[in-house]
Every structure is written in structure tokens, then in C-alpha cells.
Amino acid sequence: MDEERMDELARDPRFISGIYNYCDRWCERCAFTARCLNYAMGQEVEAEISRARDSESEAFRDNLHETFENARDEVEDQAEETDFDLEEEELQESVRAQAEIDEAAEAQPCSRTAMRYIEVVDQWLQANAGLFDEEGNVREPPAGAGTPGTGPAGGTTSLRDCLEVIGRYQRQIYIKLCRAATGMIRGVLEGNEYDRQDANGSAKVALLGIERSLAAWAIVQRRFPDHEDIVFALGTLKRLLRQVEAAFPGARSSRRPGFDPDET
């Protein structure tokens, strides 16, 4: 994709500005892909890559390299226009300050609990890998085995969907919360209201992921009522939900471009 095409897409009024900053990156299930600039650019790049694989076009590889070069040049031009010129010492100080903010964000109670949740899910999946086939369906028990939890509650299709939901948000919750904590810390330190609003938007995405994961785990629990480790996963998520709501009281009321009803 050349620079002219990138500019053309960026000016297209059908795209909602900034919508991709507050989504869960689940494009296959998103109703706003037709209005997302990131999605449109990704589709065009994928199409170019596909054509290149078919034709093994040297010209395409040159064009792809040119796209990256154009993007880099554009960033450099913007830096020049804003007189962004850091000395080496200032740059090192900026990097150090950002590292401290990132470390503080990762140390927040909600971030630590989100990391613990990742571990809990990994442990459950590893311990119960034999329950599912490669497509995520529950393996049928031997005839007459009478295995607990294989009744009609939570069919194989819904269970497969639940595992997909759990896997989708397992790590994303942590990533969104670290981003939210980073923005909130920076907003407080620099008095920047935009960073606070951005933090609330990221925290809201995390809250939605937590709630969808809770719903998915509830169905899994009905399917496997004898699995006590599922109760622990649910408890970890519920604790995380309370922590996020306490740390980001403005998250629920945050209005994400395109996603929330009263946003144009």
C-alpha cells in the first residue's frame, strides 16, 4: 500500500476516528469492521501479500518495503513539524521515566490479579487437556462410564464457544489493564485529562472481557460441576472485577467511539 492510498483511506469519512483504540481485536465478531481504518488497511495489506504469494512478485516486495519507508518518513516529518528533538540524555531520561510508569502499572493490584488469572486458566487447560478434541469439543466418555458433568447442560457447541471466549480474553484483560494503569499514572503525573479518559476506555474494554469470561466460565462450570478449580477461576475474575471498578470508577461511563449507544 503506497502513501497516497494510506492518505486516501485516512480521509475516508466512513471510518470512526479512534474506534480501534478501544476494541477487543476480535474482528471476526465485530459489527464495526466496515468503519474501522485499521481493519481496512489490514485487509488491503493481506490482499497484497496474498497476490504476492501467488505471483512471487518482486515488485510487490519492493512496494511493501516502500510502504514501510513512507510510514517512517511520515513519522519523521511529523516530528520535525512539532520540533520534537531530544538530546541523548533527554531521551534516556524519557525512556527511564516510561519504564518506571510501566513498572508501577504492572504492580497495581488489578494488574497482578489479571496476571494470576492468566496462570489459573493455563493450569486448568493443561490439567484438563484430555477432555477436549482439537476443535474444542468435549470428548465423549466410554459407554456406561457415567462420567460426572457430561449431561445436557452446556452442549458441545456452546462449550466450544465458551473456551474460545476464555482464550480470547485470558491475556487481553491483563494487557488492557496495564495500558489503563499506565495512562492513569501518566495523566496524574502530567495533569493530562486525555490520558485519564484513554485509561478509562481501556479499563472498560477489560471490564467487558471480564464479564464475558465470567459468563463463559459459568457455562463450563455447569458442564463440569465437579471441577473445583473452575470455582477458583470464577473467584479470581470476580475479585478482579471489583478491583478494576475501584481503580477506574469512570470506566463504566466512558464513551468509546462507535461502540457506545450515545456516541455519534
C-alpha positions in Angstrom: 0.0 0.0 0.0 1.6 3.3 -1.1 1.4 6.6 0.8 -1.3 8.0 -1.4 -3.6 5.1 -0.7 -2.9 5.4 3.0 -3.8 9.0 2.9 -7.0 8.3 0.9 -8.1 5.7 3.5 -7.3 8.1 6.4 -9.6 10.8 4.9 -12.5 8.4 4.2 -15.4 9.7 6.3 -17.0 6.3 6.8 -14.3 5.4 9.3 -14.9 6.2 13.0 -11.9 8.0 14.4 -10.1 6.0 17.1 -12.5 3.1 17.3 -9.7 0.6 17.1 -8.2 2.0 20.3 -11.0 0.6 22.5 -11.9 -2.7 20.9 -11.1 -6.3 21.8 -9.4 -7.1 18.5 -12.0 -9.8 17.7 -12.6 -8.6 14.2 -14.5 -11.8 13.2 -17.2 -10.9 15.7 -17.2 -7.2 15.3 -20.1 -5.2 13.7 -17.8 -2.2 13.0 -15.2 -3.6 10.7 -16.6 -1.7 7.8 -16.0 1.5 9.8 -12.5 0.7 11.2 -9.5 2.1 9.5 -7.1 -0.4 11.0 -9.3 -3.3 9.7 -9.5 -1.8 6.2 -5.7 -1.2 6.0 -5.1 -4.7 7.3 -7.4 -6.2 4.7 -5.6 -4.4 1.9 -2.2 -5.4 3.1 -3.3 -9.1 3.4 -4.7 -8.9 -0.1 -1.4 -7.6 -1.4 0.5 -10.3 0.5 -1.8 -13.0 -1.0 -1.3 -11.7 -4.5 2.5 -11.7 -3.9 2.4 -15.3 -2.7 0.6 -16.3 -5.9 2.8 -14.4 -8.3 6.0 -14.2 -6.2 6.2 -10.6 -7.4 9.5 -8.8 -6.8 7.6 -5.6 -7.4 5.3 -6.3 -4.5 8.2 -6.8 -2.1 9.6 -3.5 -3.3 6.2 -1.9 -2.8 5.8 -3.3 0.7 9.2 -2.0 1.6 8.3 1.4 0.2 5.1 1.4 2.3 7.2 1.0 5.5 9.6 3.6 4.3 6.8 6.0 3.7 5.3 5.4 7.1 8.7 6.0 8.7 9.2 9.2 6.7 5.8 10.5 7.7 6.6 10.0 11.4 9.9 11.8 10.9 8.1 14.6 9.1 5.6 15.0 11.9 8.4 15.0 14.5 10.1 17.8 12.6 6.9 19.8 12.3 6.5 19.7 16.1 10.1 20.4 16.8 10.5 17.1 18.5 14.2 17.0 19.0 15.5 15.2 22.1 19.1 15.1 23.1 20.6 11.7 24.0 20.4 12.5 27.7 16.8 13.6 27.5 15.9 10.5 25.5 17.4 8.3 28.1 15.6 10.1 30.9 12.3 9.8 28.9 12.9 6.0 28.5 13.7 5.7 32.2 10.6 7.6 33.2 8.4 5.4 30.9 10.0 2.3 32.4 9.1 3.4 35.9 5.5 4.1 34.8 5.2 0.7 33.2 6.6 -1.0 36.3 4.2 0.9 38.5 1.3 -0.1 36.2 2.3 -3.8 36.4 2.4 -3.6 40.2 -1.2 -2.4 40.5 -3.5 -4.8 42.4 -5.7 -5.3 39.3 -2.7 -6.0 37.1 -1.3 -8.6 39.5 -4.7 -10.3 39.7 -5.1 -10.3 35.9 -1.7 -11.9 35.7 -2.7 -14.5 38.2 -5.9 -15.2 36.2 -3.7 -16.0 33.1 -1.9 -18.6 35.2 -5.1 -20.0 36.5 -6.5 -20.5 33.0 -3.3 -22.1 31.8 -3.3 -24.5 34.7 -6.9 -25.6 34.1 -6.4 -26.1 30.4 -3.2 -28.1 30.9 -4.9 -30.2 33.7 -7.9 -30.9 31.5 -6.4 -31.1 28.0 -7.7 -34.7 27.6 -11.3 -33.6 28.0 -11.4 -31.9 24.6 -10.5 -32.7 21.0 -8.6 -30.4 18.7 -11.7 -28.4 17.8 -12.6 -27.8 21.4 -15.4 -30.3 21.6 -15.9 -32.4 24.7 -14.7 -35.9 24.1 -17.4 -38.4 24.6 -16.9 -40.7 27.6 -16.8 -44.5 27.2 -20.2 -46.1 27.1 -21.6 -46.6 30.6 -18.8 -44.7 32.2 -21.1 -42.3 33.8 -18.6 -39.5 33.9 -19.9 -36.6 36.1 -20.6 -33.4 34.2 -21.4 -34.9 30.8 -25.2 -34.3 31.0 -27.1 -32.0 28.7 -26.2 -28.7 30.5 -23.9 -26.8 28.2 -23.8 -28.6 24.9 -20.6 -29.2 22.9 -21.2 -26.2 20.6 -21.7 -23.7 23.4 -18.8 -25.2 25.3 -16.5 -24.7 22.3 -17.6 -21.1 22.1 -17.0 -20.7 25.8 -13.5 -21.9 25.5 -12.9 -19.6 22.6 -14.2 -16.6 24.7 -12.0 -17.6 27.6 -8.9 -17.9 25.4 -9.7 -14.6 23.6 -9.7 -12.6 26.8 -7.3 -14.5 29.0 -4.3 -12.3 28.2 -6.0 -9.4 26.7 -7.5 -8.4 30.1 -4.1 -8.0 31.5 -2.8 -6.1 28.5 -5.7 -3.6 28.6 -5.4 -3.1 32.4 -1.7 -2.4 32.1 -2.4 0.1 29.4 -5.2 1.7 31.5 -2.9 1.9 34.6 -0.1 3.4 32.5 -2.5 6.1 31.1 -3.9 6.9 34.5 -0.5 7.2 36.2 0.7 9.4 33.3 -2.4 11.5 33.5 -2.0 12.1 37.2 1.7 13.0 36.9 1.3 15.3 33.9 -2.2 16.6 34.6 -3.3 15.3 31.2 -7.1 14.7 31.0 -6.8 12.9 27.7 -4.6 10.2 29.3 -7.2 9.7 32.1 -10.0 9.4 29.5 -8.0 7.0 27.4 -7.3 4.9 30.6 -11.0 4.7 31.4 -11.6 3.5 27.8 -9.0 0.7 28.1 -10.4 -0.3 31.5 -13.9 -0.5 30.1 -12.6 -3.0 27.4 -11.1 -5.0 30.3 -14.3 -5.0 32.2 -16.2 -6.2 29.2 -13.7 -9.0 28.8 -14.0 -10.0 32.4 -17.8 -10.1 32.3 -17.8 -12.2 29.1 -15.3 -14.5 30.6 -17.4 -14.9 33.8 -20.4 -15.9 31.6 -18.3 -18.4 29.7 -16.9 -20.0 32.9 -20.4 -20.3 34.3 -21.4 -22.5 31.4 -18.2 -24.5 31.7 -18.9 -25.0 35.4 -22.4 -26.3 34.6 -20.8 -28.8 32.3 -18.2 -29.9 34.8 -19.7 -29.3 38.3 -17.1 -31.5 39.9 -14.2 -29.3 38.9 -13.3 -27.2 41.9 -10.6 -25.3 40.0 -13.3 -23.6 37.9 -14.7 -22.1 41.1 -11.2 -20.7 41.7 -11.1 -19.2 38.2 -14.5 -17.6 38.8 -13.4 -16.2 42.1 -10.3 -14.7 40.6 -12.3 -13.0 38.0 -14.9 -11.7 40.5 -12.1 -10.2 42.6 -10.5 -8.7 39.5 -13.9 -7.1 38.6 -14.1 -5.4 42.0 -10.5 -4.2 41.8 -11.0 -2.7 38.3 -14.2 -0.9 39.3 -12.5 0.5 42.3 -9.3 1.6 40.4 -11.2 3.1 37.5 -14.5 4.4 38.7 -15.0 6.3 35.4 -14.6 3.2 33.2 -18.3 2.2 33.1 -19.4 5.7 31.9 -16.6 6.0 29.4 -17.9 6.5 25.9 -15.9 4.6 23.3 -16.1 5.9 19.7 -18.6 3.9 17.8 -19.3 1.2 20.4 -21.4 3.0 22.9 -25.0 3.9 22.0 -25.0 7.7 22.6 -21.7 8.2 20.6 -22.1 9.5 17.1 
